[in-house]
Amino acid sequence: MSVDIDLSGRVALVTGAGRGIGREIALALAAAGADVAINDFADEPACAAVVGEIIGLGRTSICVMGDVGDDEAVNGMVERVESELGPLAVVVNNAGITRDQVVMMMDPADFDAVIRTHLRGTFLVSKAAARKMFRRREGCIVNISSVVGRRGNAGQANYAAAKAGIIGLTKSLAKELGARGVRVNAIAPGYIDTPMTQSLPDEVKKAIVEATPLRGIGQPGDVAAAVLFLASPLAKFITGCVLPVDGGLGI
Ligand code: NDP
C-alpha cells in the first residue's frame, strides 16, 4: 500500500483561505497536486498572494471573492470554479468569524452574523457543490467545526452553536450523499495559532495550553494535514466523522 497522498488532477475550493488555517489547507492541497480555488470575503490582496504561492508550486489557482453566507455569491463562485478549473472534487468549508460575548450581553446581530458565516455558509457552499458531486458520484466535503462545537464555551455561545450545527449538517449530508460515493466529514480543531486567536489574553492562552493533554498550541499545518487525509483515497471508507485536531483538549 502506498501512503503518498496524490491529489493531482483534482480541483479543490477552500473558503476563507486568504489567511490562517484556510491558507495552509489550500497550500497543502496544492502541494499534494490539486488545483485550488481560493475564496475570501474582503481581503483580495491576501487571496492573490495565496494564488501566487500555489502557481509557484506548479498548480493552477484562482481567487473567488465572496461572502459564503450569500447564496447568489456562492452559486456564482462554484460555477466559476467549475468553468475555469474543472469539476470540483474537494470542498473545504473553513471561512469563519467570532463575535464573542456572554449570552446575557450578546447583541442578536452578533449571534446572527456568526451563524450566518459558519452554518449558513457551510450549508450554501455544500449545497452548491453537492449538486455537482451527486450527479458525478464523486467528491468530498470537509467542514471545519471546533472543539467548542462539541463542548460549548462560555462567551462563545453563538460560535459554539454554529460549530455544533456544522457537526449535525456534516452527519446529515454524509447520510444523504453516501450512496453516491460522496463523503462528508468534519474536523474539530482545538486552539490553533492564527490571527483569529492571536488576540486572546495571555492568561486565556496559558489556561488552554494547561488543559491540553499534549500541552501545546496547534499550528494551521496540523489542521491542513487532517484535511489532506480526509480528502485523500486513504479515507475512502470514512464519512460523517468529526476528527479532533486538538492535542486532546476535547477529551
Ligand atoms: P482567521 O480569522 O485567521 O481566518 C478566517 C478567514 O475566513 C479569513 O480569511 C476571512 O476573510 C474569512 N471569512 C470570514 N468571513 C467570511 C465570509 N463571510 N465569506 C468568506 N470568507 C470569510 O481564522 P482561522 O484561520 O483561525 O480559522 C479558520 C476556521 O477554523 C474557522 O472556521 C474557525 O472557526 C476554525 N477554527 C479555528 C480555531 C483556532 O484556534 N484558530 C479553532 C477551531 C476552529 P476576511 O479576512 O476577508 O474577513
Residues whose N, C-alpha, C, O or C-beta is under 5 A from the ligand:
A	BS01	NDP	G16 A17 G18 R19 G20 I21 G22 D40 F41 A42 D43 G66 D67 V68 G69 N94 A95 G96 I97 T117 I144 S145 S146 P189 G190 Y191 I192 T194 P195 M196 T197
